[in-house]
């Protein structure tokens, strides 16, 4: 071979140097699955086997005399190349990975073992390389690594990846005085979406939320899906709370628009807790835990907001944990009690009905407001039981009052989304009426505006079935949610209950007063009756009376009281006709 004669070594000489039988060893090399390449001391290729030709796409004639690096893709790190030559020069062998390119330009990764056979004179030295194509294995490893560190639903980094990011960020900042911010987000009442539309649609919503959050966060921090409907965000090099507040504003703005599911608008909000390194912890675990504390503080305070962590939250969180554990005991030990607030007939000035409100007579803490324990009951799955308990107790109590002479008295009972949407809701309502003997016309079921919108079609069907039984239905907190006045016509309710903020925050001549007037006028046009909450003063009472409101409720008449006090109040008003 003329071309071979221009190089110092040929394969027969190499085999002789290695004490190999040239014919037998070449037969072995020819049948190897691994690629073999041999160069002379100047790294010029003098021999390759068929596996090398197949792996690279080049024939022996095409590679002969070339440096093996001619197939390099250029993606092998400089550090790896330096390490290879350092090992070859000092130890005579090196094993590692090289990124190469085939003749057709396809990139592949090879696992290489290179041995330097050093001879005297140097010109008799040569290199032997054994090459294995590990491209598919690398792809599988990369895919496995990606799946291990990313959420399969949203594609965002997962909890493990986020904790690693925070760990690395903390390490980079130790002793430098710079801060990190950790944001812990939880979607408010996301379970209602799954319950109403199913988990598949819930996943679609999570994907949309993740896209919006990523768009809001990408230039300001690193986001992950921590699990379920929880997301976490790492904000690096933040010095002031004000800087984090800018990002928080972007997050809330990103979720403001509704998401369309099955032709319906679904509105979501989020509760966020914020902790800072090193102020609120120096470890990943501590920072996440404290951001979580702050997030739950936000939920306790009404949701759709954010809170910065402070030390008192630990004590509050422990108190919440204790109360959560005592919820079942509250039911079993009869620590719950129904309180009642009067609903006045504005025209006659007499009690029209009462609203049933739950209280917890805690053995250590005294009487607890529902704002303190109903969110915990919802979180722990007790809300359905609490609602049913109130419904049954209130029906029995009002029937007893009717038998005592308050024959026209009705009762309004708030029902939560889990109870209203349960398969047994209508059966339970019928059972409560039958067992108490209360006429269906004397029971008013109060549902929130947002609850009705969450699953509009089924809510409408359920309301109609209740009305068919004779039960009244009231749309509670109207105006507080997201629906417009034009949507009111979709709900076949009997009563519209205007949110108390419009009356309690009105001076009688402002925008709130105008809204009250407008809602009452529209309700009248639709032949609906109106209840105004938040009547705290005579001025408030005069306002709603002037606008033609049907029923009024608030502290001006009475605060919620137990059944004994309410009975006394009913008797007093019946005798005095005070209002």
C-alpha positions as CSV (number, residue, x, y, z in Angstrom):
1,X,0.0,0.0,0.0
2,X,1.7,3.1,-1.2
3,X,-0.1,5.4,1.2
4,X,0.9,3.2,4.1
5,X,4.5,3.3,3.1
6,X,4.6,7.0,3.9
7,X,4.0,6.3,7.6
8,X,6.6,4.9,10.0
9,X,4.6,1.9,11.3
10,X,2.3,-0.6,9.7
11,X,-0.1,-3.0,11.4
12,X,2.2,-6.1,11.0
13,X,5.0,-4.3,12.9
14,X,2.6,-3.2,15.6
15,X,1.3,-6.7,16.1
16,X,4.9,-7.9,16.2
17,X,5.7,-5.3,18.9
18,X,2.7,-6.5,20.9
19,X,3.7,-10.2,20.4
20,X,0.5,-10.8,18.5
21,X,0.0,-13.3,15.7
22,X,-1.0,-10.8,13.0
23,X,-3.5,-13.0,11.2
24,X,-5.4,-14.2,14.3
25,X,-5.4,-10.8,16.0
26,X,-6.7,-9.0,12.9
27,X,-9.5,-11.6,12.7
28,X,-10.4,-10.7,16.3
29,X,-10.2,-6.9,15.7
30,X,-12.3,-7.3,12.6
31,X,-15.1,-8.9,14.6
32,X,-15.0,-6.5,17.5
33,X,-18.2,-4.5,18.3
34,X,-16.0,-1.7,19.6
35,X,-14.2,0.6,17.2
36,X,-10.4,0.2,17.0
37,X,-8.1,3.0,15.9
38,X,-4.3,2.9,15.9
39,X,-2.0,5.8,15.2
40,X,1.7,6.3,14.9
41,X,3.6,8.5,17.4
42,X,2.4,11.6,15.5
43,X,-1.2,10.6,16.0
44,X,-1.7,9.8,12.3
45,X,-4.2,7.0,11.8
46,X,-2.6,3.8,10.4
47,X,-5.3,1.3,11.1
48,X,-9.0,1.1,11.9
49,X,-11.3,-1.9,12.2
50,X,-14.7,-2.4,10.4
51,X,-16.5,-1.4,13.6
52,X,-14.8,2.0,13.6
53,X,-15.8,2.4,9.9
54,X,-19.4,1.6,10.7
55,X,-19.5,3.8,13.7
56,X,-18.0,6.9,12.0
57,X,-19.2,6.3,8.5
58,X,-15.7,6.8,7.1
59,X,-13.8,4.1,5.3
60,X,-10.2,3.1,6.1
61,X,-9.0,4.9,3.0
62,X,-10.7,8.1,4.1
63,X,-9.2,8.2,7.5
64,X,-5.8,6.9,6.8
65,X,-3.1,9.3,7.8
66,X,-5.5,11.7,9.6
67,X,-5.5,12.8,13.2
68,X,-8.3,11.0,15.1
69,X,-9.6,14.4,16.3
70,X,-10.8,15.1,12.8
71,X,-14.2,13.5,13.8
72,X,-14.5,15.7,16.9
73,X,-17.7,17.6,17.2
74,X,-16.0,20.4,19.2
75,X,-18.3,19.8,22.2
76,X,-15.8,17.9,24.3
77,X,-14.7,20.2,27.1
78,X,-11.2,21.6,27.1
79,X,-10.8,20.2,30.6
80,X,-11.5,16.7,29.3
81,X,-8.8,17.0,26.6
82,X,-6.2,18.4,29.0
83,X,-7.0,15.5,31.4
84,X,-6.6,12.9,28.6
85,X,-3.1,14.1,27.6
86,X,-2.1,14.5,31.2
87,X,-3.0,10.8,31.9
88,X,-1.4,9.6,28.6
89,X,1.9,11.4,29.4
90,X,2.1,10.3,33.0
91,X,0.3,7.0,33.2
92,X,0.2,5.9,29.6
93,X,-3.6,5.3,29.5
94,X,-6.8,7.3,29.7
95,X,-10.5,6.4,29.8
96,X,-13.3,8.9,29.3
97,X,-16.0,10.3,27.0
98,X,-15.5,12.2,23.8
99,X,-18.1,13.9,21.7
100,X,-17.6,13.2,18.0
101,X,-19.4,13.6,14.6
102,X,-20.1,11.0,12.0
103,X,-19.5,11.5,8.3
104,X,-23.2,12.4,7.8
105,X,-22.7,15.2,10.5
106,X,-24.7,13.2,13.1
107,X,-23.2,13.8,16.6
108,X,-22.4,10.8,18.8
109,X,-20.8,10.2,22.1
110,X,-18.0,7.7,22.4
111,X,-16.5,6.0,25.5
112,X,-12.8,5.8,24.8
113,X,-9.8,4.0,26.2
114,X,-6.6,5.3,24.8
115,X,-3.2,3.6,25.5
116,X,0.1,5.1,24.6
117,X,2.7,2.4,23.8
118,X,6.0,4.1,24.3
119,X,9.0,2.8,22.5
120,X,12.6,3.7,21.8
121,X,13.2,5.4,19.4
122,X,10.1,7.6,19.9
123,X,9.2,7.1,16.2
124,X,8.4,3.5,17.0
125,X,5.8,4.5,19.6
126,X,2.1,4.4,18.8
127,X,-1.4,4.9,20.3
128,X,-4.3,2.4,20.5
129,X,-7.8,3.6,21.0
130,X,-10.9,1.5,21.7
131,X,-14.1,3.3,21.0
132,X,-17.7,2.4,22.0
133,X,-20.7,4.3,20.9
134,X,-22.7,5.3,24.0
135,X,-25.0,7.8,22.4
136,X,-28.2,5.9,23.2
137,X,-27.1,5.2,26.7
138,X,-26.3,8.9,27.2
139,X,-29.7,9.9,25.9
140,X,-31.3,7.5,28.3
141,X,-29.3,8.8,31.2
142,X,-30.1,12.4,30.2
143,X,-33.8,11.5,29.9
144,X,-33.7,9.8,33.3
145,X,-31.9,12.7,34.8
146,X,-34.4,15.1,33.3
147,X,-37.4,13.1,34.6
148,X,-35.8,12.9,38.0
149,X,-35.4,16.7,38.2
150,X,-38.5,17.9,36.3
151,X,-42.2,17.7,36.7
152,X,-43.7,15.4,34.0
153,X,-47.0,17.5,33.8
154,X,-45.7,21.0,33.6
155,X,-42.0,20.5,32.5
156,X,-40.9,22.8,35.4
157,X,-38.1,21.8,37.7
158,X,-39.5,19.6,40.5
159,X,-39.0,19.7,44.3
160,X,-35.6,17.8,44.2
161,X,-34.2,20.2,41.5
162,X,-35.5,23.3,43.4
163,X,-33.9,22.2,46.7
164,X,-30.6,21.6,44.8
165,X,-30.9,25.1,43.3
166,X,-31.4,26.7,46.7
167,X,-28.6,24.6,48.2
168,X,-26.2,25.8,45.5
169,X,-27.4,29.4,45.8
170,X,-26.8,29.4,49.6
171,X,-23.3,27.9,49.1
172,X,-22.5,30.7,46.6
173,X,-23.5,33.4,49.1
174,X,-22.1,32.2,52.4
175,X,-20.2,35.1,53.9
176,X,-21.0,37.5,51.1
177,X,-23.9,39.2,52.8
178,X,-26.3,38.9,49.9
179,X,-29.9,37.6,50.4
180,X,-32.1,35.0,48.7
181,X,-35.9,35.1,48.6
182,X,-38.0,31.9,48.7
183,X,-41.6,32.2,47.6
184,X,-44.0,29.4,48.4
185,X,-47.3,29.5,46.4
186,X,-50.4,27.4,46.9
187,X,-53.5,27.8,44.6
188,X,-56.6,28.7,46.6
189,X,-59.3,26.1,46.6
190,X,-57.9,24.1,43.7
191,X,-59.6,21.0,45.0
192,X,-62.9,22.5,43.9
193,X,-61.7,22.5,40.3
194,X,-60.8,18.8,40.5
195,X,-64.1,18.0,42.2
196,X,-66.1,20.0,39.6
197,X,-64.3,19.2,36.4
198,X,-62.3,16.1,37.1
199,X,-58.5,15.6,37.5
200,X,-57.8,15.6,33.8
201,X,-59.2,19.2,33.5
202,X,-57.4,20.0,36.7
203,X,-54.2,19.0,35.1
204,X,-55.0,21.2,32.1
205,X,-55.5,24.1,34.5
206,X,-52.2,23.4,36.3
207,X,-50.4,23.5,32.9
208,X,-51.9,26.8,32.1
209,X,-51.0,28.2,35.5
210,X,-47.4,27.0,35.2
211,X,-47.1,28.7,31.8
212,X,-48.3,32.0,33.3
213,X,-46.2,31.7,36.4
214,X,-43.1,30.9,34.3
215,X,-43.7,33.9,32.0
216,X,-44.1,36.2,35.1
217,X,-41.0,34.8,36.9
218,X,-38.5,33.8,34.2
219,X,-36.6,37.1,34.3
220,X,-36.7,37.5,38.1
221,X,-36.2,34.0,39.6
222,X,-36.3,30.2,39.2
223,X,-39.6,28.5,39.5
224,X,-40.6,24.9,40.3
225,X,-43.7,22.8,40.7
226,X,-43.2,21.7,44.3
227,X,-46.0,19.2,44.2
228,X,-49.8,19.1,43.7
229,X,-50.9,22.7,43.3
230,X,-47.9,24.2,45.1
231,X,-45.1,26.1,43.3
232,X,-41.9,27.5,44.7
233,X,-39.7,30.4,43.4
234,X,-36.1,31.2,44.2
235,X,-35.2,34.9,43.9
236,X,-31.5,35.5,43.9
237,X,-29.6,38.5,45.1
238,X,-32.6,40.4,46.5
239,X,-31.8,43.0,49.0
240,X,-35.1,44.5,49.8
241,X,-38.7,43.4,50.3
242,X,-39.7,45.9,47.7
243,X,-37.8,44.0,45.1
244,X,-39.7,40.9,45.9
245,X,-43.0,42.8,45.9
246,X,-42.5,43.7,42.2
247,X,-42.3,40.0,41.4
248,X,-45.3,39.2,43.6
249,X,-47.3,41.8,41.7
250,X,-46.4,40.2,38.4
251,X,-47.5,36.8,39.8
252,X,-50.9,38.0,40.9
253,X,-51.4,39.8,37.6
254,X,-50.6,36.6,35.7
255,X,-53.4,34.8,37.4
256,X,-56.0,37.5,37.2
257,X,-57.5,36.4,33.9
258,X,-59.8,33.4,34.0
259,X,-58.9,30.0,32.5
260,X,-61.5,28.4,30.2
261,X,-62.5,24.9,31.1
262,X,-65.3,23.2,29.3
263,X,-66.7,26.5,28.0
264,X,-66.6,28.1,31.5
265,X,-64.5,30.8,33.0
266,X,-62.6,29.4,36.1
267,X,-61.0,32.0,38.3
268,X,-58.0,31.1,40.5
269,X,-56.1,33.0,43.2
270,X,-53.0,32.1,45.1
271,X,-51.7,32.4,48.6
272,X,-48.0,33.1,48.9
273,X,-45.5,33.0,51.8
274,X,-42.0,34.6,51.6
275,X,-38.9,33.9,53.6
276,X,-35.3,35.3,53.1
277,X,-31.8,33.9,53.5
278,X,-30.1,34.4,55.9
279,X,-32.7,36.3,57.9
280,X,-35.2,33.4,58.2
281,X,-32.9,30.4,58.0
282,X,-29.6,29.2,56.7
283,X,-30.7,25.8,55.3
284,X,-33.0,24.8,52.5
285,X,-35.3,23.0,54.9
286,X,-35.6,25.9,57.2
287,X,-36.2,28.5,54.5
288,X,-38.9,26.3,52.8
289,X,-40.6,25.5,56.2
290,X,-40.8,29.2,57.1
291,X,-42.1,30.3,53.7
292,X,-44.7,27.5,54.1
293,X,-45.6,29.0,57.5
294,X,-46.1,32.4,55.9
295,X,-48.2,30.9,53.1
296,X,-50.6,29.4,55.6
297,X,-50.8,32.7,57.5
298,X,-51.9,34.2,54.2
299,X,-54.7,31.6,53.9
300,X,-55.8,32.2,57.4
301,X,-56.1,35.9,56.7
302,X,-58.3,35.4,53.6
303,X,-56.2,34.1,50.7
304,X,-55.3,35.8,47.5
305,X,-52.4,37.7,49.1
306,X,-48.9,37.2,50.5
307,X,-47.2,37.3,53.8
308,X,-43.5,37.7,54.9
309,X,-42.4,35.2,57.5
310,X,-41.9,36.3,61.1
311,X,-41.1,34.3,64.2
312,X,-44.6,34.5,65.7
313,X,-45.8,32.4,62.7
314,X,-44.3,29.3,64.2
315,X,-46.4,29.6,67.3
316,X,-49.5,30.3,65.2
317,X,-48.7,27.3,63.0
318,X,-48.5,25.0,66.0
319,X,-51.8,26.3,67.3
320,X,-53.4,25.6,63.9
321,X,-51.9,22.1,64.0
322,X,-53.4,21.5,67.4
323,X,-56.8,22.8,66.4
324,X,-56.8,20.6,63.3
325,X,-56.2,17.5,65.4
326,X,-59.1,18.5,67.7
327,X,-61.7,18.9,64.9
328,X,-63.0,15.4,65.2
329,X,-63.2,15.7,68.9
330,X,-65.3,18.8,68.5
331,X,-67.9,16.8,66.7
332,X,-67.8,13.8,68.9
333,X,-67.7,15.7,72.2
334,X,-70.6,18.0,71.2
335,X,-68.4,21.1,71.5
336,X,-70.0,22.7,68.4
337,X,-73.0,25.0,68.8
338,X,-75.3,26.8,66.4
339,X,-75.6,30.6,66.9
340,X,-78.3,32.6,65.2
341,X,-78.5,36.1,63.7
342,X,-81.9,37.8,63.0
343,X,-83.0,38.6,59.5
344,X,-85.5,41.4,59.6
345,X,-88.4,42.2,57.3
346,X,-87.6,45.8,56.4
347,X,-91.2,46.7,55.6
348,X,-92.8,45.3,58.8
349,X,-89.8,45.7,61.1
350,X,-90.3,42.2,62.4
351,X,-88.0,39.2,62.4
352,X,-88.5,37.3,59.1
353,X,-86.0,34.6,59.9
354,X,-82.6,33.7,61.3
355,X,-79.3,32.7,59.8
356,X,-77.6,29.7,61.4
357,X,-73.9,30.1,62.2
358,X,-71.6,27.6,63.7
359,X,-69.4,28.2,66.8
360,X,-66.9,26.0,68.6
361,X,-67.0,26.0,72.4
362,X,-63.4,25.0,72.8
363,X,-62.6,23.6,76.3
364,X,-59.5,25.7,76.6
365,X,-59.9,28.7,74.3
366,X,-63.6,29.5,74.8
367,X,-66.0,30.3,72.0
368,X,-64.2,30.2,68.6
369,X,-65.3,32.1,65.5
370,X,-65.8,30.0,62.4
371,X,-63.1,32.1,60.7
372,X,-60.6,30.4,63.0
373,X,-61.6,26.8,62.4
374,X,-63.7,26.4,59.2
375,X,-60.6,26.8,56.9
376,X,-59.0,24.0,58.9
377,X,-62.1,21.9,58.6
378,X,-62.0,22.5,54.8
379,X,-58.4,21.6,54.7
380,X,-58.9,18.4,56.7
381,X,-62.1,17.2,55.0
382,X,-64.5,18.0,57.9
383,X,-66.4,20.8,56.3
384,X,-69.1,18.5,54.8
385,X,-69.7,17.0,58.3
386,X,-69.9,20.4,59.9
387,X,-72.4,21.8,57.4
388,X,-74.6,18.8,57.7
389,X,-74.6,19.0,61.5
390,X,-75.6,22.7,61.4
391,X,-78.3,22.0,58.8
392,X,-79.9,19.3,60.9
393,X,-79.6,21.3,64.2
394,X,-81.0,24.5,62.7
395,X,-84.0,22.8,61.2
396,X,-84.9,21.2,64.5
397,X,-84.5,24.4,66.4
398,X,-86.5,26.6,64.1
399,X,-89.3,24.0,64.0
400,X,-89.4,24.1,67.8
401,X,-89.6,27.9,67.7
402,X,-92.5,27.7,65.3
403,X,-94.3,25.4,67.6
404,X,-93.7,27.9,70.4
405,X,-95.6,30.6,68.5
406,X,-93.1,32.0,65.9
407,X,-95.0,30.3,63.1
408,X,-93.7,32.3,60.2
409,X,-90.0,32.1,61.1
410,X,-87.6,30.7,58.5
411,X,-83.9,29.7,58.7
412,X,-81.0,30.3,56.3
413,X,-78.1,27.9,56.3
414,X,-74.8,28.5,54.6
415,X,-73.5,25.5,52.7
416,X,-69.9,25.1,51.6
417,X,-68.8,24.0,48.1
418,X,-67.8,20.5,49.2
419,X,-71.3,20.0,50.8
420,X,-73.3,21.6,48.0
421,X,-71.4,19.6,45.3
422,X,-71.6,16.2,47.1
423,X,-73.7,13.5,45.6
424,X,-75.7,13.2,48.9
425,X,-76.5,16.9,49.4
426,X,-80.1,16.9,48.2
427,X,-80.8,13.6,50.1
428,X,-79.4,15.1,53.3
429,X,-81.5,18.3,52.9
430,X,-84.7,16.2,52.4
431,X,-83.7,14.0,55.4
432,X,-83.2,17.1,57.6
433,X,-86.6,18.5,56.7
434,X,-88.3,15.2,57.2
435,X,-86.7,14.5,60.6
436,X,-87.3,18.0,61.9
437,X,-90.8,18.4,60.4
438,X,-89.8,21.8,59.1
439,X,-91.7,22.9,55.9
440,X,-89.4,23.2,52.9
441,X,-90.6,26.8,52.3
442,X,-89.1,27.8,55.7
443,X,-85.6,26.6,54.7
444,X,-83.3,28.8,52.7
445,X,-80.0,27.3,51.4
446,X,-77.3,30.0,51.0
447,X,-74.6,29.3,48.4
448,X,-71.8,31.7,47.6
449,X,-71.6,33.4,44.2
450,X,-68.2,31.8,43.4
451,X,-69.5,28.4,44.4
452,X,-72.3,28.6,41.9
453,X,-69.9,29.7,39.1
454,X,-67.3,27.0,39.7
455,X,-69.6,24.4,38.1
456,X,-72.3,26.5,36.6
457,X,-74.4,23.9,34.7
458,X,-74.6,21.4,37.6
459,X,-75.2,24.3,40.1
460,X,-78.2,25.4,38.1
461,X,-79.7,21.9,37.9
462,X,-79.2,21.4,41.7
463,X,-80.8,24.8,42.5
464,X,-83.8,23.9,40.4
465,X,-84.2,20.6,42.1
466,X,-84.1,22.3,45.5
467,X,-86.7,24.9,44.4
468,X,-88.9,22.1,43.1
469,X,-88.9,20.6,46.6
470,X,-90.1,24.1,47.9
471,X,-86.7,25.0,49.4
472,X,-85.6,28.6,49.0
473,X,-82.1,29.4,47.6
474,X,-80.1,32.5,48.3
475,X,-77.0,33.7,46.4
476,X,-74.8,34.8,49.3
477,X,-72.0,37.5,49.2
478,X,-73.2,38.9,45.9
479,X,-70.8,41.4,44.4
480,X,-67.8,40.0,46.3
481,X,-66.9,37.4,43.6
482,X,-66.1,37.7,39.9
483,X,-69.4,37.5,38.2
484,X,-71.2,40.5,36.7
485,X,-74.8,41.6,37.3
486,X,-75.8,40.2,33.9
487,X,-74.9,36.7,35.1
488,X,-77.4,37.0,37.9
489,X,-80.1,35.9,35.5
490,X,-78.4,32.5,35.0
491,X,-79.0,31.5,38.6
492,X,-82.6,30.4,39.4
493,X,-82.4,31.7,43.0
494,X,-85.1,33.3,45.2
495,X,-83.0,35.8,47.1
496,X,-79.9,37.9,46.4
497,X,-77.8,38.6,49.5
498,X,-75.6,41.7,48.9
499,X,-72.2,41.4,50.4
500,X,-71.9,43.2,53.7
501,X,-69.0,45.4,52.6
502,X,-71.2,47.5,50.3
503,X,-73.4,48.6,53.1
504,X,-71.1,48.7,56.1
505,X,-68.5,50.8,54.2
506,X,-71.1,53.2,52.7
507,X,-71.9,56.7,54.0
508,X,-75.2,56.6,52.1
509,X,-74.2,58.8,49.3
510,X,-71.1,57.1,47.8
511,X,-70.3,54.5,45.1
512,X,-71.2,51.7,47.5
513,X,-74.7,53.1,48.0
514,X,-75.1,53.4,44.2
515,X,-74.2,49.7,43.8
516,X,-76.7,48.7,46.5
517,X,-79.4,50.7,44.8
518,X,-78.6,49.2,41.4
519,X,-78.5,45.6,42.6
520,X,-81.9,46.0,44.3
521,X,-83.4,47.5,41.2
522,X,-82.1,44.8,39.0
523,X,-83.2,42.1,41.4
524,X,-86.7,43.6,41.6
525,X,-86.9,43.5,37.8
526,X,-86.1,39.8,37.9
527,X,-88.7,39.2,40.7
528,X,-86.0,38.3,43.2
529,X,-86.0,39.4,46.8
530,X,-82.9,41.1,48.4
531,X,-81.2,40.7,51.7
532,X,-78.7,43.4,52.8
533,X,-76.0,42.4,55.3
534,X,-73.7,44.6,57.3
535,X,-76.5,46.8,58.8
536,X,-74.5,48.3,61.8
537,X,-76.1,51.7,62.2
538,X,-79.5,53.4,61.9
539,X,-78.1,55.2,58.8
540,X,-77.3,51.8,57.2
541,X,-80.9,50.6,58.0
542,X,-82.4,53.8,56.5
543,X,-80.2,53.4,53.4
544,X,-81.4,49.9,52.5
545,X,-85.0,50.7,53.6
546,X,-85.1,53.7,51.3
547,X,-83.8,51.6,48.4
548,X,-86.5,49.0,48.8
549,X,-84.5,46.2,50.3
550,X,-86.7,43.2,51.5
551,X,-84.6,41.9,54.4
552,X,-81.8,43.3,56.6
553,X,-79.2,41.7,58.8
554,X,-76.4,43.0,60.9
555,X,-75.1,44.1,64.3
556,X,-77.7,46.9,64.4
557,X,-80.3,44.3,65.2
558,X,-78.2,41.7,67.0
559,X,-74.9,39.9,67.0
560,X,-75.0,36.1,66.5
561,X,-76.2,34.5,69.8
562,X,-76.9,31.0,71.0
563,X,-80.4,29.5,70.8
564,X,-81.5,30.5,74.3
565,X,-80.6,34.2,73.8
566,X,-82.1,34.2,70.3
567,X,-85.4,32.8,71.7
568,X,-85.4,35.6,74.3
569,X,-84.7,38.2,71.6
570,X,-87.5,36.9,69.3
571,X,-89.9,37.1,72.2
572,X,-88.8,40.6,73.1
573,X,-89.2,41.9,69.5
574,X,-92.5,40.1,69.1
575,X,-93.8,42.0,72.1
576,X,-92.2,45.4,71.5
577,X,-92.2,45.6,67.7
578,X,-89.0,47.6,68.2
579,X,-88.0,47.9,64.6
